[in-house]
Amino acid sequence: MKLSELVGKTDYILLQGSEDTEVEFLTSDSRKVKEKTAFVCIVGAVSNGHDYIAAAVENKASVIVVQEGEHFDKIPENITVISTSNTRLALALMSAAYFGNPAEKLFTIGITGTKGKTTTTYMIRNVLEACGIKTGLIGTIETIIGDKTKASCNTTPESYEIHESFAKMAEAGCKAVVMEVSSQGLKLDRTAGIMFDIGVFTNLEPDHIGPNEHESFEEYRECKAKLFRQCKVGIVNADDEHTKEVIKDATCNLETYGLSENADIRAIDINLKHERGSIGLSYKCVGKLDMDVELNLPGKFSVYNSLCAIAVTNHFNVDKAVLQKTLSEVKVKGRIELVKVSDKFTLMIDYAHNAMSLESILTTLKEYRPHRLVCVFGCGGNRSKDRRFEMGEVSGKLADLTIITSDNPRFEEPEAIIGDIRTGIERTGGKYICITDRKEAIKYAIGNGEPGDIIVLAGKGHEDYQEIKGVKYPMDERVLIAEVLEELKK
């Protein structure tokens, strides 16, 4: 296409060359530049795309998009140069144009919030798929396009990758897409220019605040709020204390879900169920939709996640029986994932990898009055030591037994990380043991499981590797569990 078609929705100034320049490729990675490529210079936290203009020129870029105020050397006159105030925004709008505005060919559902995004996206996709509505997914774990999956690097990918995935989904016959929209994705304009059919807010708690993320909780909250100025319908948690601020400048029609009486779709008569080897709950959904709901997932947050899925899929007039069946069967890899190992006790895998998420899952599980609550976890290397102290304290206070083990030690010694966790747990007087090898830690937990126990393997979740000194070695807890069970039989 011509450059003028590619930048039709972008505010820019032509510095040299022609808007009639032919463009066949678009990228923000100078290593991918070839002839007839438009190279967009992105200013990142680690590197600055303007530093790679010479490489893009050498690789025969035909167009270079620069950001106002950035310094760069003179660019040869045979290359078209345009300037814009925000090259990230420009990349998003140009990516949409480059792939033929694929978001307009799909029913788009974007979900933002601190917790619950991943589970809720799978709930929604599973329901829609069960009703014959082919649905793509973009999220923390993977991108799903038809029967193909691709592991994710970011919760919300760069804008080019989003529109590339949307285009592939439309081509594969998808009618809808549900995606996690992170605060970073909103801050960095990765979803700019997409008018979501439905935007969702799950909840908000202090998280992702610090260098290279958000300067303050207020900025974090404001980034979440951006979604409700770029969607047609907003579906929000009526009970979250921050909802009012998040939607105060919303330009969409609003609907609510929750436990409070003023919610459009709400849950009443919540009953927890804990039988040896299984755990879950049931409730009655009332309001815009009346139905009984059973989940093989624990906790109040599962009620909220499922209410959200019900509110979203209600816009598709899905079959109630299919909705009930699908919600009862939903299972998300690494998110309160129950793994059957015994009829005597319950074991689950969860991604809880910070103090906030660990406290949430352990507090939830204590409500089921287990014989013992056993927590197996470690912490990542080359990360804040405070996280280790805090997670140790949380597990020490809430778990009856903590088994401290290795996570992703990266370039640190596992024993040093374990020592930091011990510092936190020893402030509580909680009972613990240390087993550095993760498989051996799991073997101890299962081998010493007592009737009525709930055992949580926390921190790894969907990850299928262990990172040690720059190398990612295969390590899937489901495989470790299977190996342990075979060994214990002997």
C-alpha positions in Angstrom: 0.0 0.0 0.0 1.0 3.6 -0.2 2.3 5.4 2.9 -0.7 7.7 2.8 -3.1 4.7 3.3 -1.0 3.3 6.1 -1.0 6.6 8.1 -4.5 7.7 7.3 -5.6 7.9 11.0 -2.2 9.1 12.3 -1.3 12.7 13.0 2.1 13.3 11.4 4.3 15.8 9.6 6.1 14.8 6.4 9.8 15.7 6.9 11.1 14.4 3.6 10.1 12.2 0.7 6.6 11.3 -0.5 3.3 10.1 1.0 3.1 8.0 -2.2 6.0 5.8 -1.1 5.2 2.1 -1.5 5.2 0.1 1.7 5.1 -3.7 1.9 6.2 -4.3 5.4 5.8 -2.6 8.8 8.0 -3.1 11.9 9.5 -1.5 15.0 12.4 -4.0 15.0 15.3 -2.8 12.9 16.5 -6.5 12.5 13.3 -7.3 10.5 13.6 -4.3 8.1 14.0 -5.1 4.4 13.1 -3.3 1.2 9.9 -1.3 1.2 9.6 -1.4 5.0 8.2 1.3 7.2 10.3 1.3 10.4 8.7 2.9 13.4 11.1 4.2 16.1 9.7 3.3 19.5 11.1 4.9 22.7 11.2 2.0 25.2 12.3 1.6 28.8 15.4 -0.3 27.8 16.2 0.9 24.3 15.4 3.7 21.9 14.4 2.9 18.3 16.0 6.1 17.1 19.4 4.5 17.9 18.7 1.9 15.2 17.9 4.2 12.3 21.3 3.5 10.7 20.6 -0.2 10.8 17.2 0.3 9.3 18.7 2.5 6.5 21.4 -0.2 5.9 18.6 -2.8 5.6 16.9 -0.6 2.9 13.9 0.8 4.8 11.8 3.0 2.5 10.0 4.9 5.4 11.2 5.9 8.9 8.7 7.2 11.5 10.3 9.3 14.2 9.1 10.9 17.4 9.1 14.6 17.9 11.9 15.8 20.1 14.1 12.7 19.6 17.6 13.2 18.4 18.8 11.2 15.3 21.4 11.6 12.6 20.5 12.9 9.1 18.6 10.3 7.1 19.4 9.9 3.4 17.1 11.9 1.1 15.9 8.8 -0.8 14.1 7.6 2.4 10.7 9.1 3.4 10.6 10.4 6.9 7.5 11.3 8.9 7.4 12.7 12.4 4.6 12.2 15.0 4.1 13.1 18.7 3.8 9.5 19.8 5.3 6.7 17.7 3.7 3.9 19.9 0.3 5.3 19.1 1.3 5.6 15.4 2.4 2.0 15.4 -1.0 0.9 16.7 -2.9 2.9 14.2 -0.6 1.9 11.3 -0.8 -1.8 12.3 -4.6 -1.7 12.2 -4.4 -0.2 8.7 -1.6 -2.6 7.6 -3.8 -5.7 8.4 -7.0 -4.2 7.0 -8.6 -3.2 10.3 -9.3 -6.7 11.4 -10.8 -5.7 14.8 -13.8 -4.4 12.8 -14.4 -8.0 11.5 -14.6 -9.5 15.1 -16.7 -9.0 18.2 -14.0 -7.8 20.5 -14.0 -8.3 24.3 -11.3 -6.7 26.4 -10.8 -7.5 30.1 -8.8 -5.4 32.5 -8.2 -5.6 36.2 -5.6 -6.7 38.8 -6.8 -10.2 39.2 -9.2 -12.6 37.4 -8.4 -11.6 33.8 -6.9 -14.9 32.7 -9.6 -17.2 34.2 -12.4 -15.0 33.0 -11.1 -14.9 29.4 -11.1 -18.7 29.3 -14.6 -18.9 30.9 -15.9 -16.6 28.2 -14.2 -18.3 25.3 -15.2 -21.8 26.5 -18.9 -20.7 26.7 -18.9 -19.1 23.3 -17.1 -22.0 21.7 -19.5 -24.4 23.3 -22.3 -22.4 21.7 -20.7 -22.7 18.2 -19.2 -19.2 18.2 -15.6 -19.6 17.1 -13.6 -17.4 19.4 -9.9 -16.4 19.6 -8.1 -15.5 22.8 -5.1 -13.3 23.7 -3.7 -13.4 27.2 -1.0 -14.1 29.8 -0.7 -17.8 29.0 -1.2 -18.0 25.2 -2.8 -16.7 22.1 -5.4 -19.1 20.6 -6.3 -18.9 16.9 -8.6 -21.7 15.9 -6.8 -25.0 16.8 -3.4 -23.3 17.0 -1.8 -21.9 20.2 1.3 -19.7 20.7 2.9 -19.1 24.1 2.7 -15.5 25.3 5.6 -13.1 26.3 3.3 -10.3 27.5 -0.2 -10.3 28.9 -1.1 -7.8 26.1 1.3 -8.0 23.1 2.6 -5.1 21.1 0.0 -3.5 18.8 1.4 -5.1 15.6 1.1 -8.6 17.0 -2.4 -7.9 18.3 -3.6 -6.9 14.8 -1.7 -9.7 13.1 -3.5 -12.1 15.5 -6.9 -10.5 14.8 -6.3 -10.8 11.1 -5.4 -14.5 11.5 -8.5 -15.0 13.6 -10.8 -13.5 11.1 -9.1 -15.6 8.3 -9.6 -18.7 10.5 -13.4 -18.0 10.7 -13.4 -16.6 14.3 -16.5 -14.4 15.0 -15.2 -13.1 18.3 -12.0 -12.5 20.3 -11.6 -12.2 24.1 -8.3 -10.7 25.3 -6.6 -9.5 28.5 -5.9 -5.8 28.4 -3.2 -5.0 30.9 -2.5 -1.6 32.4 0.9 -1.6 30.7 -0.9 -2.4 27.4 -3.2 0.6 27.9 -0.4 2.9 29.0 1.8 2.0 26.0 -1.0 2.3 23.5 -0.9 -1.3 22.4 -4.7 -1.4 22.1 -5.1 2.2 20.9 -7.5 2.6 18.1 -9.5 -0.5 18.9 -13.1 0.2 19.8 -14.0 -2.9 21.9 -17.6 -4.1 21.7 -17.3 -5.0 25.4 -14.8 -3.7 28.0 -14.6 -5.5 31.4 -13.3 -4.3 34.8 -12.7 -7.1 37.3 -11.1 -5.4 40.3 -8.2 -3.2 41.4 -5.4 -3.6 44.0 -2.0 -2.0 44.3 0.3 -3.8 41.9 2.8 -3.1 39.1 3.9 0.1 40.7 7.6 0.9 40.4 10.4 1.6 37.9 9.4 0.8 34.3 5.8 0.1 35.3 3.5 2.7 37.0 4.7 5.8 39.0 1.7 5.6 41.4 -1.5 3.7 42.2 -3.4 6.7 40.7 -1.6 6.3 37.3 -2.2 2.5 37.5 -6.0 3.1 38.1 -6.2 5.8 35.3 -4.6 3.4 32.8 -7.3 0.8 33.6 -9.9 3.5 33.1 -8.8 4.2 29.6 -10.5 1.0 28.4 -13.9 2.5 29.2 -13.3 5.4 26.8 -12.7 2.9 24.0 -15.6 0.4 24.3 -19.3 0.4 23.4 -20.5 -1.5 26.5 -18.6 -1.6 29.8 -19.3 -4.5 32.2 -17.8 -3.7 35.7 -17.6 -5.2 39.2 -20.2 -3.4 41.2 -18.5 -4.3 44.5 -15.0 -3.1 43.9 -14.1 0.1 45.9 -12.3 1.6 42.9 -15.1 1.0 40.3 -16.5 4.5 40.7 -13.2 6.1 39.9 -12.5 3.8 37.0 -15.7 4.6 35.2 -16.1 8.3 36.1 -15.1 9.4 32.6 -16.5 6.4 30.8 -18.1 7.0 27.4 -19.8 3.6 27.1 -23.1 2.1 28.3 -22.5 0.4 31.6 -23.6 -2.8 33.2 -22.6 -4.3 36.6 -22.1 -7.7 38.2 -21.4 -8.6 41.8 -22.9 -9.7 45.1 -24.5 -6.4 46.1 -28.3 -5.9 45.5 -27.7 -3.0 43.0 -25.7 -5.3 40.6 -27.5 -6.1 37.3 -26.3 -9.7 37.5 -25.6 -11.0 41.0 -25.0 -14.1 43.1 -26.9 -15.2 46.1 -27.0 -18.3 48.3 -23.3 -19.1 47.8 -22.4 -22.6 49.2 -18.8 -23.9 49.5 -18.2 -27.6 48.9 -15.1 -29.6 50.0 -15.0 -33.3 49.6 -11.8 -35.2 49.9 -10.0 -34.9 46.5 -12.3 -32.1 45.2 -13.3 -28.5 46.0 -15.8 -26.1 44.6 -19.0 -24.1 45.2 -22.5 -23.3 44.0 -24.7 -20.2 43.9 -27.9 -18.8 42.4 -27.5 -16.1 39.7 -30.3 -13.6 39.7 -31.1 -10.3 38.0 -30.8 -10.1 34.2 -30.4 -13.8 34.2 -31.8 -16.4 36.6 -29.9 -19.7 36.9 -28.2 -22.1 39.3 -24.4 -22.2 38.9 -21.9 -24.9 40.0 -18.2 -24.4 39.8 -15.4 -26.9 40.4 -13.3 -23.9 41.4 -12.9 -22.5 44.9 -13.6 -19.1 46.4 -15.4 -15.8 46.2 -13.2 -14.6 43.3 -14.4 -17.6 41.3 -17.9 -16.4 41.9 -17.0 -12.9 40.5 -15.1 -14.4 37.5 -18.1 -16.6 36.6 -20.6 -13.7 37.1 -18.5 -11.6 34.7 -18.5 -14.4 32.1 -22.3 -14.7 32.5 -22.7 -11.0 32.0 -20.5 -10.9 28.9 -22.0 -14.1 27.2 -25.5 -12.8 27.9 -24.9 -10.4 25.0 -24.7 -13.5 22.7 -28.0 -15.0 24.0 -26.2 -18.2 24.8 -28.1 -21.4 25.7 -28.5 -21.5 29.5 -27.9 -25.2 29.8 -24.7 -24.9 27.8 -23.6 -22.0 29.9 -24.2 -24.0 33.2 -22.4 -27.1 31.9 -19.4 -25.1 30.5 -18.9 -23.1 33.7 -19.0 -26.3 35.8 -16.3 -27.8 33.7 -14.0 -24.8 33.2 -10.3 -25.5 34.0 -7.5 -23.0 33.4 -3.9 -24.1 33.3 -2.1 -22.9 36.4 -5.0 -21.0 37.8 -6.5 -22.9 40.8 -5.9 -26.0 38.7 -7.0 -29.1 40.5 -4.9 -32.2 39.9 -6.4 -35.5 41.1 -3.8 -37.4 43.0 -5.8 -38.9 45.9 -9.3 -39.5 47.2 -8.0 -38.5 50.7 -6.8 -34.9 50.0 -6.9 -32.1 47.4 -3.9 -30.8 45.4 -3.9 -27.8 43.1 -1.4 -25.7 41.1 -1.7 -21.9 41.1 0.3 -19.0 39.7 0.3 -17.0 42.9 3.8 -15.5 42.8 3.6 -12.5 45.0 2.3 -11.8 48.5 -1.0 -10.4 47.4 -2.0 -13.3 45.2 -0.7 -15.9 47.7 -2.7 -14.3 50.5 -5.8 -14.3 48.4 -5.6 -18.0 47.5 -4.6 -19.2 51.0 -7.3 -17.1 52.7 -9.9 -18.5 50.2 -8.8 -22.1 50.9 -8.9 -21.6 54.7 -12.7 -21.0 54.3 -13.0 -24.6 53.3 -11.8 -25.7 56.7 -9.1 -28.2 55.5 -7.5 -30.6 57.9 -4.3 -28.9 57.0 -3.5 -26.2 54.5 -0.1 -27.0 53.0 1.7 -24.4 50.8 4.7 -25.4 48.5 6.4 -22.4 47.0 9.7 -20.6 46.2 10.6 -17.1 44.8 12.3 -16.0 41.6 15.9 -14.9 41.6 17.1 -11.5 40.6 13.9 -9.9 41.9 13.0 -7.9 45.0 14.0 -9.5 48.3 10.9 -7.8 49.9 8.7 -10.2 47.9 10.5 -13.2 49.5 10.0 -11.8 53.0 6.4 -10.9 52.4 5.5 -14.3 50.8 7.2 -16.0 53.7 5.1 -14.0 56.2 1.9 -14.7 54.4 2.4 -18.4 54.2 3.7 -18.6 57.8 0.5 -16.9 59.0 -2.0 -18.8 56.8 -0.6 -22.2 56.0 -0.4 -25.0 58.5 2.8 -26.2 56.8 5.0 -24.4 54.3 7.4 -26.3 52.1 10.0 -23.8 50.9 11.5 -24.8 47.6 13.1 -23.4 44.4 11.2 -21.4 41.7 13.2 -19.7 39.0 16.5 -19.0 40.7 17.9 -17.3 37.6 21.4 -16.1 38.5 21.1 -16.5 42.3 21.7 -19.6 44.4 18.4 -21.3 45.3 19.5 -21.7 48.9 20.1 -17.9 49.3 16.5 -17.3 48.1 15.2 -19.9 50.4 17.1 -18.2 53.2 15.3 -14.9 52.5 11.9 -16.7 52.6 12.8 -18.3 55.9 13.5 -14.8 57.3 9.9 -13.8 56.5 8.3 -17.0 57.7 10.3 -17.1 61.0 8.6 -13.7 62.0 5.4 -15.6 62.2 6.3 -18.8 64.0 4.7 -20.8 61.2 5.7 -24.4 60.7 8.0 -25.0 57.7 10.6 -27.2 56.1 13.1 -26.5 53.3 13.5 -28.8 50.3 15.5 -27.1 47.5 14.6 -29.6 44.7 11.1 -28.8 43.6 10.2 -32.3 42.5 11.4 -33.6 45.9 9.3 -30.9 47.6 6.2 -32.0 45.7 7.0 -35.7 46.5 7.2 -34.8 50.2 3.9 -32.9 50.1 2.0 -35.8 48.3 3.8 -38.6 50.2 2.9 -37.0 53.6 -0.6 -35.8 52.6 -3.2 -36.4 55.3 -7.0 -37.0 54.9 -8.8 -33.6 54.4 -5.6 -31.7 53.5 -5.5 -29.0 50.8 -2.1 -28.7 49.1 -1.2 -25.7 47.0 1.8 -25.7 44.6 2.2 -21.9 44.2 4.2 -19.7 41.9 4.8 -21.7 38.7 1.2 -22.0 37.5 1.2 -22.4 33.7 5.0 -22.1 33.3 6.6 -25.3 32.0 10.3 -24.4 32.6 12.7 -23.5 35.4 15.2 -20.7 34.7 18.7 -21.4 36.0 21.7 -19.2 35.1 20.1 -17.9 31.9 18.9 -21.3 30.6 15.2 -22.4 30.7 15.1 -26.1 31.5 11.9 -28.0 30.9 9.9 -28.4 34.1 6.1 -28.8 34.2 4.6 -29.5 37.6 2.0 -31.8 36.0 4.8 -34.0 34.7 6.6 -33.8 38.1 3.3 -34.9 39.9 2.9 -37.8 37.5 6.5 -38.9 38.1 6.1 -38.6 41.8 2.9 -40.7 41.8 4.8 -43.5 39.9 7.7 -43.3 42.3 5.4 -43.4 45.4 3.7 -46.6 44.0 7.0 -48.4 44.2 
